[in-house]
Amino acid sequence: MINVKRRKNESFESLMRRFRKQVQMSGNSLQVKKVQHRRAQKSENVERASTLIRLKRKSVLEHYQKIGKVAPKK
């Protein structure tokens, strides 16, 4: 936890500048950036189920392309 107290006759801008500098020096912002876009790993059963659904959709699309209901991708 970063704690910054306002000094006597200190402007708000300089207080914010000191706070930002301490946050940057602490390394918390780098850790937040690393975790920000991290995806949680799915369980094996959920991953397997999504794979089966994707394969089923792909086979249905290929079938429709063969019989001419859907135009094939270029």
N, CA, C and O atoms as a GROMACS GRO file, in nm:
protein
  296
    1MET      N    1   0.085  -0.117   0.000
    1MET     CA    2   0.000   0.000   0.000
    1MET      C    3   0.089   0.123   0.000
    1MET      O    4   0.179   0.136   0.083
    2ILE      N    5   0.063   0.210  -0.092
    2ILE     CA    6   0.142   0.332  -0.104
    2ILE      C    7   0.070   0.442  -0.028
    2ILE      O    8  -0.050   0.464  -0.044
    3ASN      N    9   0.146   0.510   0.056
    3ASN     CA   10   0.089   0.615   0.139
    3ASN      C   11   0.164   0.744   0.111
    3ASN      O   12   0.285   0.752   0.133
    4VAL      N   13   0.092   0.847   0.062
    4VAL     CA   14   0.152   0.976   0.032
    4VAL      C   15   0.071   1.082   0.107
    4VAL      O   16  -0.050   1.091   0.090
    5LYS      N   17   0.140   1.161   0.189
    5LYS     CA   18   0.073   1.268   0.262
    5LYS      C   19   0.109   1.402   0.198
    5LYS      O   20   0.221   1.423   0.152
    6ARG      N   21   0.012   1.488   0.199
    6ARG     CA   22   0.033   1.620   0.139
    6ARG      C   23   0.122   1.704   0.228
    6ARG      O   24   0.100   1.715   0.349
    7ARG      N   25   0.223   1.764   0.167
    7ARG     CA   26   0.314   1.852   0.241
    7ARG      C   27   0.252   1.990   0.255
    7ARG      O   28   0.156   2.025   0.186
    8LYS      N   29   0.309   2.065   0.344
    8LYS     CA   30   0.258   2.200   0.367
    8LYS      C   31   0.283   2.285   0.242
    8LYS      O   32   0.394   2.286   0.188
    9ASN      N   33   0.180   2.357   0.198
    9ASN     CA   34   0.185   2.444   0.080
    9ASN      C   35   0.219   2.368  -0.049
    9ASN      O   36   0.279   2.425  -0.140
   10GLU      N   37   0.182   2.241  -0.057
   10GLU     CA   38   0.209   2.162  -0.178
   10GLU      C   39   0.084   2.162  -0.266
   10GLU      O   40  -0.027   2.143  -0.217
   11SER      N   41   0.103   2.182  -0.394
   11SER     CA   42  -0.011   2.181  -0.485
   11SER      C   43  -0.057   2.038  -0.510
   11SER      O   44   0.016   1.942  -0.485
   12PHE      N   45  -0.178   2.027  -0.558
   12PHE     CA   46  -0.235   1.895  -0.587
   12PHE      C   47  -0.158   1.826  -0.699
   12PHE      O   48  -0.139   1.704  -0.695
   13GLU      N   49  -0.114   1.902  -0.797
   13GLU     CA   50  -0.040   1.843  -0.909
   13GLU      C   51   0.092   1.781  -0.864
   13GLU      O   52   0.128   1.672  -0.909
   14SER      N   53   0.163   1.850  -0.775
   14SER     CA   54   0.290   1.794  -0.728
   14SER      C   55   0.266   1.672  -0.638
   14SER      O   56   0.345   1.578  -0.638
   15LEU      N   57   0.156   1.674  -0.563
   15LEU     CA   58   0.120   1.557  -0.482
   15LEU      C   59   0.092   1.438  -0.572
   15LEU      O   60   0.138   1.327  -0.545
   16MET      N   61   0.016   1.460  -0.678
   16MET     CA   62  -0.013   1.351  -0.772
   16MET      C   63   0.114   1.302  -0.842
   16MET      O   64   0.129   1.182  -0.867
   17ARG      N   65   0.204   1.394  -0.873
   17ARG     CA   66   0.330   1.356  -0.937
   17ARG      C   67   0.411   1.264  -0.845
   17ARG      O   68   0.466   1.164  -0.890
   18ARG      N   69   0.417   1.300  -0.716
   18ARG     CA   70   0.490   1.215  -0.621
   18ARG      C   71   0.423   1.079  -0.607
   18ARG      O   72   0.490   0.976  -0.599
   19PHE      N   73   0.291   1.079  -0.603
   19PHE     CA   74   0.218   0.953  -0.590
   19PHE      C   75   0.244   0.863  -0.711
   19PHE      O   76   0.273   0.744  -0.695
   20ARG      N   77   0.234   0.918  -0.832
   20ARG     CA   78   0.258   0.839  -0.953
   20ARG      C   79   0.399   0.783  -0.957
   20ARG      O   80   0.421   0.670  -0.998
   21LYS      N   81   0.494   0.864  -0.913
   21LYS     CA   82   0.634   0.820  -0.913
   21LYS      C   83   0.652   0.703  -0.816
   21LYS      O   84   0.723   0.607  -0.847
   22GLN      N   85   0.588   0.710  -0.698
   22GLN     CA   86   0.600   0.601  -0.602
   22GLN      C   87   0.532   0.474  -0.653
   22GLN      O   88   0.580   0.364  -0.631
   23VAL      N   89   0.419   0.491  -0.721
   23VAL     CA   90   0.350   0.375  -0.778
   23VAL      C   91   0.439   0.310  -0.884
   23VAL      O   92   0.450   0.188  -0.890
   24GLN      N   93   0.502   0.392  -0.966
   24GLN     CA   94   0.589   0.339  -1.071
   24GLN      C   95   0.711   0.269  -1.011
   24GLN      O   96   0.753   0.165  -1.061
   25MET      N   97   0.767   0.326  -0.906
   25MET     CA   98   0.885   0.267  -0.843
   25MET      C   99   0.851   0.136  -0.772
   25MET      O  100   0.937   0.048  -0.762
   26SER      N  101   0.728   0.123  -0.723
   26SER     CA  102   0.691   0.002  -0.650
   26SER      C  103   0.676  -0.119  -0.741
   26SER      O  104   0.693  -0.232  -0.696
   27GLY      N  105   0.646  -0.097  -0.869
   27GLY     CA  106   0.631  -0.208  -0.962
   27GLY      C  107   0.490  -0.264  -0.965
   27GLY      O  108   0.466  -0.363  -1.034
   28ASN      N  109   0.397  -0.206  -0.892
   28ASN     CA  110   0.260  -0.255  -0.892
   28ASN      C  111   0.194  -0.240  -1.028
   28ASN      O  112   0.115  -0.325  -1.068
   29SER      N  113   0.224  -0.133  -1.098
   29SER     CA  114   0.161  -0.111  -1.228
   29SER      C  115   0.203  -0.218  -1.328
   29SER      O  116   0.123  -0.259  -1.412
   30LEU      N  117   0.327  -0.265  -1.322
   30LEU     CA  118   0.372  -0.371  -1.412
   30LEU      C  119   0.299  -0.501  -1.382
   30LEU      O  120   0.261  -0.574  -1.474
   31GLN      N  121   0.279  -0.530  -1.255
   31GLN     CA  122   0.210  -0.652  -1.217
   31GLN      C  123   0.064  -0.647  -1.261
   31GLN      O  124   0.009  -0.747  -1.307
   32VAL      N  125   0.002  -0.532  -1.248
   32VAL     CA  126  -0.137  -0.517  -1.292
   32VAL      C  127  -0.148  -0.536  -1.442
   32VAL      O  128  -0.242  -0.600  -1.489
   33LYS      N  129  -0.054  -0.483  -1.518
   33LYS     CA  130  -0.056  -0.498  -1.663
   33LYS      C  131  -0.040  -0.645  -1.704
   33LYS      O  132  -0.100  -0.689  -1.802
   34LYS      N  133   0.041  -0.719  -1.629
   34LYS     CA  134   0.059  -0.861  -1.661
   34LYS      C  135  -0.069  -0.940  -1.637
   34LYS      O  136  -0.104  -1.027  -1.716
   35VAL      N  137  -0.138  -0.909  -1.529
   35VAL     CA  138  -0.256  -0.984  -1.490
   35VAL      C  139  -0.380  -0.937  -1.564
   35VAL      O  140  -0.479  -1.010  -1.571
   36GLN      N  141  -0.377  -0.818  -1.618
   36GLN     CA  142  -0.495  -0.756  -1.676
   36GLN      C  143  -0.557  -0.839  -1.788
   36GLN      O  144  -0.679  -0.852  -1.793
   37HIS      N  145  -0.477  -0.893  -1.877
   37HIS     CA  146  -0.529  -0.965  -1.992
   37HIS      C  147  -0.510  -1.116  -1.980
   37HIS      O  148  -0.516  -1.188  -2.080
   38ARG      N  149  -0.486  -1.163  -1.861
   38ARG     CA  150  -0.463  -1.305  -1.841
   38ARG      C  151  -0.596  -1.379  -1.842
   38ARG      O  152  -0.693  -1.334  -1.781
   39ARG      N  153  -0.601  -1.490  -1.911
   39ARG     CA  154  -0.722  -1.572  -1.915
   39ARG      C  155  -0.706  -1.688  -1.818
   39ARG      O  156  -0.599  -1.748  -1.806
   40ALA      N  157  -0.813  -1.718  -1.751
   40ALA     CA  158  -0.812  -1.834  -1.660
   40ALA      C  159  -0.816  -1.961  -1.743
   40ALA      O  160  -0.884  -1.967  -1.846
   41GLN      N  161  -0.743  -2.062  -1.700
   41GLN     CA  162  -0.742  -2.188  -1.773
   41GLN      C  163  -0.874  -2.261  -1.751
   41GLN      O  164  -0.929  -2.262  -1.641
   42LYS      N  165  -0.922  -2.321  -1.859
   42LYS     CA  166  -1.046  -2.397  -1.850
   42LYS      C  167  -1.014  -2.538  -1.802
   42LYS      O  168  -0.903  -2.588  -1.822
   43SER      N  169  -1.111  -2.602  -1.740
   43SER     CA  170  -1.092  -2.739  -1.697
   43SER      C  171  -1.088  -2.829  -1.821
   43SER      O  172  -1.129  -2.788  -1.929
   44GLU      N  173  -1.040  -2.950  -1.803
   44GLU     CA  174  -1.026  -3.041  -1.917
   44GLU      C  175  -1.162  -3.074  -1.977
   44GLU      O  176  -1.175  -3.084  -2.100
   45ASN      N  177  -1.263  -3.092  -1.893
   45ASN     CA  178  -1.396  -3.128  -1.945
   45ASN      C  179  -1.457  -3.013  -2.025
   45ASN      O  180  -1.519  -3.037  -2.129
   46VAL      N  181  -1.440  -2.891  -1.980
   46VAL     CA  182  -1.493  -2.775  -2.052
   46VAL      C  183  -1.420  -2.760  -2.184
   46VAL      O  184  -1.482  -2.732  -2.287
   47GLU      N  185  -1.290  -2.776  -2.182
   47GLU     CA  186  -1.210  -2.766  -2.305
   47GLU      C  187  -1.250  -2.874  -2.405
   47GLU      O  188  -1.262  -2.848  -2.524
   48ARG      N  189  -1.269  -2.996  -2.356
   48ARG     CA  190  -1.308  -3.107  -2.442
   48ARG      C  191  -1.447  -3.082  -2.502
   48ARG      O  192  -1.469  -3.108  -2.621
   49ALA      N  193  -1.539  -3.032  -2.422
   49ALA     CA  194  -1.674  -3.006  -2.471
   49ALA      C  195  -1.673  -2.897  -2.578
   49ALA      O  196  -1.742  -2.910  -2.679
   50SER      N  197  -1.597  -2.791  -2.557
   50SER     CA  198  -1.592  -2.685  -2.656
   50SER      C  199  -1.526  -2.734  -2.785
   50SER      O  200  -1.565  -2.690  -2.894
   51THR      N  201  -1.429  -2.822  -2.774
   51THR     CA  202  -1.364  -2.878  -2.893
   51THR      C  203  -1.463  -2.964  -2.972
   51THR      O  204  -1.466  -2.958  -3.095
   52LEU      N  205  -1.542  -3.043  -2.902
   52LEU     CA  206  -1.641  -3.127  -2.970
   52LEU      C  207  -1.746  -3.042  -3.040
   52LEU      O  208  -1.788  -3.074  -3.152
   53ILE      N  209  -1.789  -2.935  -2.976
   53ILE     CA  210  -1.888  -2.845  -3.038
   53ILE      C  211  -1.830  -2.782  -3.163
   53ILE      O  212  -1.897  -2.774  -3.266
   54ARG      N  213  -1.705  -2.736  -3.155
   54ARG     CA  214  -1.640  -2.673  -3.270
   54ARG      C  215  -1.626  -2.772  -3.387
   54ARG      O  216  -1.650  -2.736  -3.502
   55LEU      N  217  -1.588  -2.896  -3.356
   55LEU     CA  218  -1.574  -2.997  -3.461
   55LEU      C  219  -1.709  -3.031  -3.524
   55LEU      O  220  -1.717  -3.053  -3.645
   56LYS      N  221  -1.813  -3.035  -3.442
   56LYS     CA  222  -1.947  -3.064  -3.493
   56LYS      C  223  -1.992  -2.953  -3.588
   56LYS      O  224  -2.045  -2.981  -3.696
   57ARG      N  225  -1.972  -2.827  -3.548
   57ARG     CA  226  -2.009  -2.714  -3.634
   57ARG      C  227  -1.932  -2.718  -3.766
   57ARG      O  228  -1.987  -2.690  -3.873
   58LYS      N  229  -1.803  -2.753  -3.757
   58LYS     CA  230  -1.720  -2.759  -3.877
   58LYS      C  231  -1.770  -2.867  -3.972
   58LYS      O  232  -1.775  -2.845  -4.094
   59SER      N  233  -1.806  -2.982  -3.920
   59SER     CA  234  -1.854  -3.090  -4.006
   59SER      C  235  -1.989  -3.055  -4.070
   59SER      O  236  -2.013  -3.089  -4.186
   60VAL      N  237  -2.077  -2.986  -3.996
   60VAL     CA  238  -2.206  -2.944  -4.051
   60VAL      C  239  -2.182  -2.842  -4.163
   60VAL      O  240  -2.246  -2.851  -4.268
   61LEU      N  241  -2.091  -2.747  -4.142
   61LEU     CA  242  -2.061  -2.648  -4.245
   61LEU      C  243  -2.004  -2.713  -4.370
   61LEU      O  244  -2.040  -2.677  -4.482
   62GLU      N  245  -1.915  -2.810  -4.352
   62GLU     CA  246  -1.858  -2.880  -4.467
   62GLU      C  247  -1.966  -2.956  -4.542
   62GLU      O  248  -1.964  -2.961  -4.665
   63HIS      N  249  -2.060  -3.016  -4.470
   63HIS     CA  250  -2.170  -3.088  -4.534
   63HIS      C  251  -2.255  -2.993  -4.618
   63HIS      O  252  -2.291  -3.024  -4.731
   64TYR      N  253  -2.288  -2.875  -4.560
   64TYR     CA  254  -2.367  -2.777  -4.633
   64TYR      C  255  -2.292  -2.725  -4.756
   64TYR      O  256  -2.354  -2.696  -4.858
   65GLN      N  257  -2.161  -2.714  -4.747
   65GLN     CA  258  -2.082  -2.669  -4.862
   65GLN      C  259  -2.085  -2.776  -4.973
   65GLN      O  260  -2.090  -2.743  -5.091
   66LYS      N  261  -2.081  -2.904  -4.933
   66LYS     CA  262  -2.082  -3.010  -5.033
   66LYS      C  263  -2.216  -3.019  -5.106
   66LYS      O  264  -2.219  -3.046  -5.226
   67ILE      N  265  -2.324  -2.996  -5.035
   67ILE     CA  266  -2.454  -3.007  -5.101
   67ILE      C  267  -2.497  -2.875  -5.166
   67ILE      O  268  -2.600  -2.870  -5.233
   68GLY      N  269  -2.419  -2.768  -5.147
   68GLY     CA  270  -2.442  -2.643  -5.218
   68GLY      C  271  -2.530  -2.543  -5.147
   68GLY      O  272  -2.571  -2.445  -5.208
   69LYS      N  273  -2.560  -2.563  -5.020
   69LYS     CA  274  -2.643  -2.467  -4.946
   69LYS      C  275  -2.563  -2.344  -4.901
   69LYS      O  276  -2.618  -2.236  -4.882
   70VAL      N  277  -2.432  -2.363  -4.885
   70VAL     CA  278  -2.343  -2.254  -4.842
   70VAL      C  279  -2.230  -2.245  -4.941
   70VAL      O  280  -2.173  -2.347  -4.982
   71ALA      N  281  -2.196  -2.123  -4.980
   71ALA     CA  282  -2.084  -2.104  -5.072
   71ALA      C  283  -1.953  -2.132  -4.998
   71ALA      O  284  -1.937  -2.090  -4.883
   72PRO      N  285  -1.861  -2.204  -5.060
   72PRO     CA  286  -1.732  -2.233  -4.994
   72PRO      C  287  -1.650  -2.106  -4.977
   72PRO      O  288  -1.658  -2.012  -5.055
   73LYS      N  289  -1.569  -2.107  -4.871
   73LYS     CA  290  -1.481  -1.992  -4.845
   73LYS      C  291  -1.369  -1.989  -4.948
   73LYS      O  292  -1.325  -2.092  -4.998
   74LYS      N  293  -1.324  -1.868  -4.978
   74LYS     CA  294  -1.215  -1.854  -5.075
   74LYS      C  295  -1.082  -1.871  -5.008
   74LYS      O  296  -0.978  -1.862  -5.074
   0.00000   0.00000   0.00000
